[in-house]
Amino acid sequence: MGMAAAEQQFHVLAVDDSLIDRKLIERLFRTSACQVTTVDSGNKALEFLGLQEHENHPNPPHACPHNHQEVEVNLIITDYCMPGMTGYDLLKKIKESSSFRNIPVVIMSSENVPSRINRCLEEGAEEFFLKPVRLSDVNKLRPHMMKTKCKSFQESEKIVTKENQESPEIEKVISEQSQPQPKTEVDTEQIQQIQQFQGNNNKRKSMEEGPSPKRTRPRYSGLTAV
């Protein structure tokens, strides 16, 4: 499969403690040309997504950069009844995460309980399917997966647009700083005129002052030395 085809694939994370149901879900989504990752518990789903969960911690889970998966997830489908963490609990964890709240979550169950269905839909689930899941159910999910693709494209487009807007400003600043500063040209004619003016001024000043009078010693005549 080429790189372009791989990029167009939707990636589905399937969560179910039943091996048979996981295999069925995997086959249905692969038939629809989707990439499928399967895990058998809600905790493993959080681990795959890179959500670090702390017990008895009041704050919602946060994405751990070290464990965060580079691959994009376009849909999460999970069983409702699972030991440890139910599908409803997993749904809440995902919707509480700022990094993954926009991923569509689908709940499936073998029990048709209206209160359970309503609770999941109110919490943010896109669909609630009764088992066994059919191919027609899977086809309904394609528009939900398309939304995540479109949103990812729009966000990347915004980043590129912002970089393009900032680049001319940065280039302008760099260009202005790299331009050589204009050298101040010395007008030799003006300097000569100033020097001549200063010379004439000094000459006129000296003429006005005139020569300093010589002091002569007084002569004494008619005096006889004793």
C-alpha positions as CSV (number, residue, x, y, z in Angstrom):
1,M,0.0,0.0,0.0
2,G,1.4,3.4,-1.0
3,M,2.0,6.3,1.3
4,A,-0.9,8.3,-0.2
5,A,-3.3,5.5,0.4
6,A,-2.0,5.0,4.0
7,E,-2.6,8.7,4.7
8,Q,-6.2,8.4,3.5
9,Q,-7.0,5.5,5.8
10,F,-9.1,6.0,8.9
11,H,-7.6,4.6,12.1
12,V,-10.0,2.9,14.5
13,L,-9.3,2.0,18.1
14,A,-11.5,-0.9,19.2
15,V,-11.9,-1.8,22.9
16,D,-13.6,-5.0,24.0
17,D,-12.7,-7.7,26.6
18,S,-14.2,-10.4,24.3
19,L,-11.7,-11.8,21.7
20,I,-14.6,-12.9,19.4
21,D,-16.1,-9.4,19.4
22,R,-12.7,-7.8,18.8
23,K,-12.1,-10.0,15.8
24,L,-15.5,-9.2,14.4
25,I,-15.0,-5.4,14.8
26,E,-11.6,-5.6,13.3
27,R,-12.9,-7.6,10.2
28,L,-15.8,-5.2,9.7
29,F,-13.6,-2.0,9.8
30,R,-10.9,-3.6,7.6
31,T,-13.6,-4.4,5.1
32,S,-14.3,-0.7,5.0
33,A,-10.6,0.0,4.4
34,C,-9.8,1.2,7.9
35,Q,-6.7,0.6,10.0
36,V,-7.7,-1.1,13.2
37,T,-6.0,-1.3,16.6
38,T,-7.6,-3.6,19.2
39,V,-7.1,-3.7,23.0
40,D,-9.0,-5.7,25.6
41,S,-9.6,-3.1,28.3
42,G,-10.2,0.6,28.9
43,N,-6.9,1.0,30.7
44,K,-5.0,-0.3,27.7
45,A,-7.0,2.1,25.5
46,L,-5.8,5.0,27.7
47,E,-2.3,3.7,27.6
48,F,-2.4,3.5,23.8
49,L,-3.6,7.0,23.6
50,G,-0.9,8.2,25.9
51,L,-3.4,9.4,28.6
52,Q,-1.6,9.1,32.0
53,E,-4.2,8.1,34.6
54,H,-3.5,8.8,38.3
55,E,-5.6,7.1,41.0
56,N,-7.5,9.3,43.4
57,H,-6.5,12.4,41.5
58,P,-9.2,15.0,41.2
59,N,-7.9,16.5,37.9
60,P,-8.8,14.9,34.5
61,P,-6.2,12.7,32.8
62,H,-3.6,14.4,30.7
63,A,-1.6,13.4,27.7
64,C,1.9,12.1,28.5
65,P,4.2,13.3,25.8
66,H,6.6,10.3,26.3
67,N,3.9,7.7,25.7
68,H,1.7,9.6,23.3
69,Q,1.1,7.7,20.0
70,E,2.2,9.5,16.9
71,V,-0.5,7.8,14.8
72,E,-3.8,9.6,14.5
73,V,-6.9,8.0,15.9
74,N,-10.1,8.9,14.0
75,L,-12.6,6.8,16.0
76,I,-12.9,4.8,19.2
77,I,-15.5,2.1,19.5
78,T,-15.8,0.4,22.9
79,D,-17.9,-2.2,24.6
80,Y,-20.0,-0.9,27.5
81,C,-19.7,-3.9,29.9
82,M,-16.0,-4.6,30.7
83,P,-14.2,-5.5,33.9
84,G,-12.3,-2.7,35.6
85,M,-13.2,0.2,33.5
86,T,-16.5,0.3,31.7
87,G,-17.1,1.8,28.3
88,Y,-18.9,4.6,29.9
89,D,-15.9,5.4,32.2
90,L,-13.6,5.3,29.2
91,L,-15.9,7.7,27.3
92,K,-15.8,10.2,30.2
93,K,-12.0,10.0,30.4
94,I,-11.6,10.7,26.7
95,K,-14.1,13.6,26.8
96,E,-12.3,15.1,29.8
97,S,-9.1,15.2,27.9
98,S,-8.3,18.4,26.0
99,S,-6.2,16.4,23.5
100,F,-8.7,13.7,22.6
101,R,-12.2,15.1,23.4
102,N,-12.9,15.6,19.6
103,I,-12.3,12.0,18.7
104,P,-15.7,10.3,18.0
105,V,-16.6,7.6,20.6
106,V,-19.1,4.8,19.8
107,I,-20.5,2.5,22.5
108,M,-21.7,-1.0,21.8
109,S,-23.5,-3.4,24.1
110,S,-25.4,-6.7,24.0
111,E,-28.0,-5.3,26.3
112,N,-30.7,-2.8,25.2
113,V,-31.0,-0.6,28.2
114,P,-32.5,2.9,27.4
115,S,-31.2,4.6,30.5
116,R,-27.7,3.3,29.7
117,I,-28.0,4.5,26.0
118,N,-29.2,7.9,27.0
119,R,-26.5,8.4,29.6
120,C,-23.8,7.6,27.0
121,L,-25.2,9.9,24.4
122,E,-25.5,12.7,26.9
123,E,-21.9,12.2,27.9
124,G,-20.8,12.7,24.2
125,A,-21.0,9.3,22.5
126,E,-21.7,9.6,18.8
127,E,-23.6,6.3,18.5
128,F,-24.8,3.4,20.6
129,F,-24.9,0.1,18.7
130,L,-26.4,-3.2,19.8
131,K,-24.3,-6.3,19.3
132,P,-23.6,-7.9,17.0
133,V,-22.3,-4.9,15.1
134,R,-23.1,-5.1,11.4
135,L,-21.4,-3.7,8.3
136,S,-24.3,-1.2,7.9
137,D,-23.5,0.1,11.4
138,V,-19.9,0.6,10.4
139,N,-20.8,2.5,7.3
140,K,-22.8,5.0,9.4
141,L,-19.6,6.0,11.2
142,R,-17.7,7.2,8.1
143,P,-19.1,10.8,8.4
144,H,-17.9,11.0,12.0
145,M,-14.4,9.9,11.0
146,M,-14.4,12.4,8.1
147,K,-14.9,15.2,10.7
148,T,-11.6,14.4,12.4
149,K,-9.8,14.3,9.1
150,C,-11.2,17.7,8.1
151,K,-10.4,19.2,11.5
152,S,-6.8,18.0,11.4
153,F,-6.4,19.4,7.9
154,Q,-7.9,22.8,9.0
155,E,-5.6,23.0,12.0
156,S,-2.5,22.2,9.9
157,E,-3.6,24.8,7.3
158,K,-4.0,27.4,10.1
159,I,-0.4,26.7,11.2
160,V,0.9,27.0,7.7
161,T,-1.0,30.2,7.1
162,K,0.3,31.7,10.3
163,E,3.9,30.8,9.4
164,N,3.4,32.4,6.0
165,Q,2.1,35.6,7.6
166,E,5.0,35.9,10.0
167,S,7.7,35.0,7.4
168,P,7.5,38.3,5.4
169,E,7.7,40.4,8.7
170,I,10.7,38.3,9.8
171,E,12.4,38.6,6.4
172,K,11.8,42.4,6.4
173,V,13.4,42.8,9.8
174,I,16.4,40.6,8.8
175,S,16.7,42.5,5.5
176,E,16.7,45.9,7.2
177,Q,19.3,44.7,9.8
178,S,21.6,43.2,7.1
179,Q,21.6,46.3,4.9
180,P,24.8,48.3,5.2
181,Q,24.3,51.6,6.9
182,P,24.9,54.6,4.5
183,K,28.3,56.2,5.0
184,T,28.4,59.9,5.7
185,E,30.2,61.6,2.9
186,V,32.6,64.4,3.9
187,D,32.2,67.5,1.7
188,T,35.8,68.7,1.3
189,E,34.7,72.0,-0.2
190,Q,32.6,72.8,2.9
191,I,35.6,72.0,5.2
192,Q,37.9,74.3,3.2
193,Q,35.3,77.0,3.4
194,I,35.1,76.6,7.2
195,Q,38.8,76.5,7.6
196,Q,39.2,79.6,5.5
197,F,36.5,81.4,7.5
198,Q,38.2,80.4,10.7
199,G,41.6,81.7,9.3
200,N,40.1,85.0,8.3
201,N,38.4,85.4,11.6
202,N,41.7,84.8,13.5
203,K,43.5,87.2,11.2
204,R,40.9,89.9,11.7
205,K,41.0,89.4,15.5
206,S,44.8,89.8,15.6
207,M,44.6,93.0,13.5
208,E,42.1,94.5,15.8
209,E,44.2,93.8,18.9
210,G,47.3,95.4,17.3
211,P,50.8,95.0,18.5
212,S,51.4,95.0,22.2
213,P,53.1,98.2,23.4
214,K,56.7,97.9,24.4
215,R,57.5,99.0,27.9
216,T,60.5,101.3,28.0
217,R,62.6,101.9,31.1
218,P,62.4,105.6,32.3
219,R,65.6,107.6,31.8
220,Y,67.0,109.7,34.6
221,S,69.1,112.7,33.5
222,G,71.0,115.3,35.3
223,L,71.6,113.0,38.3
224,T,75.0,112.6,39.7
225,A,76.0,109.4,41.4
226,V,77.1,109.9,44.9
